[in-house]
Structures are given as C-alpha cells and as structure tokens.
Amino acid sequence: MCADVLEGNRWGGDAQPKCLEYLGRYGVHAKEILPRLEGTRKRGVKLESIETATESPPVVDLKEFMERAAKK
C-alpha cells in the first residue's frame, strides 16, 4: 500500500514521508519494490533508507498477523 501511495499524486506529498518511514521498517525486504518506485525517485523523493538497509526484520504474512491480533 505504501508503494501505491508513493507512486501517484492522488494522496499528495504529505503522506510520502510517513510511507517511506513505514517501508524503511521492512529493512532489506523493502528493496524488492524499488523498481516500482522509480517514478517516485524521478519526482525527487529520496529512497536511500531503503536502498542502504541492512536490517532483516521478520516479516509476517497478513493471515498470521490477523491470527496474532485476534488472540490479544
């Protein structure tokens, strides 16, 4: 979803910093979407935090996330 927000102007520039922050939390896992963000880069949005990421946090699929949330 963050990649979609960054790609278009429909959400405005105000959402971009937060989206980059959230994408950065995925560490090296976010690098796979860099090709999708080429248009974003051309508009001057800096993607260094994703490009230089070295952390590899665990990624949980949506089903597992929902199951965990239901147990709380």
C-alpha positions in Angstrom: 0.0 0.0 0.0 2.8 2.4 0.8 4.3 1.8 -2.6 1.0 2.7 -4.2 0.7 5.9 -2.2 4.3 6.9 -3.2 3.7 6.2 -6.9 0.9 8.6 -7.5 0.0 12.1 -6.7 -3.5 11.1 -5.7 -2.6 11.1 -2.0 -0.5 14.2 -2.1 3.0 14.8 -0.8 2.0 14.9 2.9 1.7 11.1 3.0 5.1 10.4 1.4 7.4 10.9 4.5 5.2 8.5 6.6 5.1 5.9 3.8 8.9 6.0 3.5 9.2 5.6 7.2 7.0 2.5 7.2 8.7 1.0 4.2 12.0 1.5 6.0 10.9 -0.7 8.8 10.9 -3.7 6.4 14.7 -3.3 6.1 16.2 -5.3 3.2 12.7 -6.8 2.4 11.6 -3.4 1.1 14.4 -3.4 -1.6 12.3 -5.7 -3.8 9.8 -2.9 -4.5 12.5 -0.3 -5.5 11.8 -0.9 -9.2 8.2 0.1 -8.7 9.3 3.3 -7.1 11.3 4.6 -10.0 8.7 7.3 -10.7 8.9 8.4 -7.1 12.6 8.8 -7.4 12.2 10.9 -10.6 9.9 13.3 -8.6 12.8 13.9 -6.1 11.8 11.6 -3.3 14.9 10.2 -1.6 14.9 6.4 -1.2 18.3 6.0 0.5 16.9 4.5 3.6 15.5 1.6 1.6 18.5 1.3 -0.7 21.1 1.1 2.1 19.0 -1.0 4.5 20.9 -3.9 6.1 18.4 -5.0 8.8 16.3 -8.1 8.1 13.4 -8.0 10.5 10.9 -10.9 10.4 8.1 -10.4 8.0 4.7 -11.9 9.0 2.1 -12.6 6.4 -1.3 -11.0 6.8 -3.1 -14.2 7.8 -0.6 -14.8 10.6 -0.8 -11.1 11.7 -4.6 -11.3 11.9 -4.4 -14.5 13.9 -2.0 -12.9 16.4 -4.1 -9.8 16.7 -7.3 -11.9 17.3 -5.5 -13.6 20.3 -4.8 -10.2 22.0 
